[in-house]
């Protein structure tokens, strides 16, 4: 009777283990991406609620997270799960800083908060810091919340 080396047995087991674990690992990443999208949507909703309570004015860009947090169920929403632990990973459109909603000509097409390569708290810019490659869908997309509070995943250009 021939005895198999432990290395041969381990080598034979690897494809089986990979076949079992691949769907689980893939779904874990999908869950993280869904959590990030949910965070983006929650930020858009919180910023829209802030504007509704503040005479239709969006918050100032230097403290937008603090302003929106009052309308959010958790501060965790402002930490992207696809970035390092202490990072925030979202930015606010500085062109909307202290601007009235009535002054925005294309509410459904104007970015409000989005995935950003600037990982600082209260990051803001005129929609120029989207990560390239994208943070989601294997580098092909980023999440964006718009001035009308809807959110969607947009392809990297």
HULIN-V436934 format. One record per pair of residues at least 24 apart in sequence whose C-alpha atoms are under 7 Angstrom apart, sorted by the first residue. I is the first residue (numbers start at 1). J is the second residue. D is the distance in Angstrom with one decimal. If there is no record, write none. Layout:
BEGIN
i;j;d
I;J;D
I;J;D
END
This chain:
BEGIN
i;j;d
32;81;6.3
33;136;6.4
36;80;5.8
36;81;6.2
37;143;6.1
39;77;4.8
39;78;6.9
40;113;7.0
40;114;6.6
40;143;6.6
40;144;6.5
40;145;5.9
40;151;6.9
41;145;5.9
41;150;6.6
41;151;5.3
42;72;6.9
43;68;7.0
43;113;7.0
44;112;6.8
44;113;6.5
44;145;5.1
44;146;6.5
44;149;4.7
44;150;6.8
45;149;5.0
46;71;4.9
46;72;5.6
48;149;5.9
56;100;5.3
56;101;5.4
57;98;5.6
57;99;5.4
57;100;4.2
57;101;6.1
58;96;6.4
58;97;6.1
58;98;5.0
58;99;5.6
58;100;6.3
59;97;5.7
59;98;5.2
60;97;4.5
60;98;4.9
61;92;6.7
61;94;5.5
61;97;5.1
61;124;6.0
62;122;6.0
63;122;5.8
64;122;6.0
65;122;5.7
87;119;5.2
87;120;6.5
88;119;5.1
88;120;5.9
88;121;5.9
89;115;6.0
89;116;5.3
89;117;6.4
89;118;6.3
89;119;4.3
89;120;7.0
90;114;5.4
90;115;4.6
90;116;4.9
90;119;6.8
90;123;6.8
91;115;6.4
91;116;5.5
91;122;6.7
91;123;4.7
91;124;4.8
92;123;6.4
92;124;4.5
92;125;6.6
93;124;5.8
93;125;5.5
93;126;5.1
93;127;5.5
94;124;5.4
94;125;4.9
94;126;5.1
95;126;5.6
107;147;5.1
107;148;5.4
108;146;6.0
108;147;6.1
108;148;5.3
109;146;6.4
110;146;5.5
110;147;5.7
111;144;6.4
111;145;6.0
111;146;4.4
111;147;6.1
112;145;5.5
112;146;4.8
112;147;5.2
113;144;6.0
113;145;5.2
113;146;6.9
114;143;5.7
114;144;4.3
114;145;6.0
115;142;6.0
115;143;5.7
115;144;6.6
132;156;6.8
END
